[in-house]
């Protein structure tokens, strides 16, 4: 992604972390939405990997492990 284009990803990731313990289902919803915006050639990059890990954690906390 071009510089500055991933700031929204970081914001969503941090917001998901903030609600992870109290509302993991909400965090998972946000994370799924943002992960679906990644073009195939950018999947597996640093941001994608970080957000995927957060999604796995949210799903586990919500009782729906990946």
C-alpha positions as CSV (number, residue, x, y, z in Angstrom):
1,X,0.0,0.0,0.0
2,X,1.2,3.5,-0.7
3,X,2.5,5.5,2.3
4,X,-0.4,6.8,4.4
5,X,-2.8,4.3,3.0
6,X,-2.5,1.9,5.9
7,X,-3.3,4.4,8.7
8,X,-7.0,3.3,8.7
9,X,-5.8,-0.3,9.1
10,X,-3.8,0.6,12.1
11,X,-6.8,2.5,13.6
12,X,-9.1,-0.4,13.1
13,X,-6.6,-2.8,14.6
14,X,-6.1,-0.7,17.7
15,X,-9.9,-0.2,18.0
16,X,-10.4,-3.9,17.8
17,X,-7.8,-4.5,20.4
18,X,-9.5,-2.0,22.7
19,X,-12.8,-3.9,22.6
20,X,-11.4,-7.4,22.2
21,X,-12.0,-8.5,25.8
22,X,-15.5,-6.9,26.2
23,X,-16.9,-7.4,22.7
24,X,-14.8,-9.9,20.7
25,X,-17.7,-10.4,18.2
26,X,-17.6,-6.7,17.4
27,X,-13.8,-6.8,17.0
28,X,-14.1,-9.8,14.7
29,X,-16.7,-8.0,12.5
30,X,-14.5,-5.0,12.1
31,X,-11.4,-7.1,11.4
32,X,-13.2,-9.2,8.8
33,X,-14.4,-6.1,7.0
34,X,-11.0,-4.5,6.8
35,X,-9.3,-7.8,5.9
36,X,-11.7,-8.1,2.9
37,X,-10.4,-4.8,1.5
38,X,-6.9,-6.2,1.0
39,X,-6.0,-6.8,-2.7
40,X,-4.6,-10.3,-3.2
41,X,-1.0,-9.1,-3.8
42,X,-0.9,-7.4,-0.4
43,X,-2.1,-10.4,1.6
44,X,0.6,-11.8,3.8
45,X,2.2,-8.5,4.4
46,X,2.9,-7.0,7.8
47,X,-0.5,-5.3,8.3
48,X,-2.4,-8.2,6.9
49,X,-0.6,-10.7,9.1
50,X,-1.1,-8.5,12.2
51,X,-4.9,-8.0,11.5
52,X,-5.3,-11.7,10.8
53,X,-3.8,-12.5,14.1
54,X,-6.1,-10.1,15.8
55,X,-9.1,-11.7,14.0
56,X,-7.9,-15.2,15.2
57,X,-7.8,-13.9,18.8
58,X,-11.2,-12.2,18.5
59,X,-12.8,-15.4,17.2
60,X,-11.2,-17.5,19.9
61,X,-12.4,-15.1,22.6
62,X,-15.9,-15.1,21.1
63,X,-16.0,-18.9,21.2
64,X,-15.7,-19.3,17.5
65,X,-12.1,-20.3,16.9
66,X,-10.7,-20.0,13.4
